[in-house]
Amino acid sequence: MVIMVKRVVTLFMVMLALSGCGASSAVNLYKVSEDLACSSQKPGRTFQEDCNTCMCDSSGRKVCTLMACRLN
C-alpha cells in the first residue's frame, strides 16, 4: 500500500513538472477519495476528470491531481 502511494505521488509530481506547473506553488498536489469510479476497477487504471488526471489505487480509492482548470 505504501509503495503504491509513493508511486502515485511520484507519477503526479512528474506530471506536474512536465505540465509547467511548479510544485512549490501547490499546497495539495493530489486528492484521495472514496469514489465509485474505482470501486470495480483494476489498481493503476488512469483516467481524466476535467483537466486533472486520476488513478485507482490498490484499495479502490481514487487519487487525482488538483490542478486548476481553465474556464472556457
C-alpha positions in Angstrom: 0.0 0.0 0.0 2.8 2.4 1.0 4.7 1.6 -2.2 1.6 2.2 -4.4 1.0 5.6 -2.7 4.7 6.6 -3.3 4.4 5.6 -6.9 1.2 7.6 -7.4 2.8 10.7 -5.7 5.9 10.3 -7.9 3.7 9.9 -11.0 1.8 13.1 -10.2 5.0 15.1 -9.4 6.4 14.1 -12.8 3.1 15.1 -14.4 3.2 18.5 -12.7 6.8 19.1 -13.7 6.0 18.3 -17.3 3.0 20.5 -17.4 5.0 23.5 -16.3 3.2 23.9 -13.0 5.6 24.5 -10.2 5.2 22.1 -7.3 6.2 24.9 -4.9 3.0 26.9 -5.8 0.7 24.0 -5.0 -0.4 23.3 -1.4 -2.0 19.9 -2.1 -0.7 18.0 -5.1 -3.4 15.3 -5.1 -6.7 14.3 -3.5 -7.6 10.8 -2.3 -11.3 10.0 -2.1 -13.6 7.0 -1.8 -15.4 7.1 -5.1 -17.4 4.7 -7.1 -15.3 5.4 -10.2 -12.6 3.0 -8.8 -14.7 0.5 -6.8 -14.7 -2.1 -9.6 -11.6 -1.1 -11.5 -8.1 -2.6 -11.5 -5.4 -0.7 -9.5 -3.3 1.6 -11.6 -6.2 2.5 -14.0 -5.8 6.1 -15.0 -8.5 8.5 -16.4 -9.2 12.2 -16.9 -11.6 14.3 -14.8 -11.8 17.8 -16.3 -8.1 18.8 -16.6 -6.9 16.5 -13.8 -5.5 13.0 -14.0 -6.9 10.4 -11.7 -5.6 6.9 -10.8 -7.3 4.0 -8.9 -5.1 2.8 -6.0 -4.9 -0.8 -4.7 -7.6 0.0 -2.1 -10.1 1.0 -4.7 -9.7 4.7 -3.9 -9.5 7.5 -6.5 -6.3 9.6 -6.4 -6.4 12.8 -8.5 -4.2 15.8 -9.2 -5.6 19.1 -8.1 -4.7 21.4 -11.0 -6.8 24.5 -11.6 -8.8 24.1 -14.8 -9.2 26.9 -17.4 -12.7 28.2 -17.8 -14.0 28.2 -21.3 
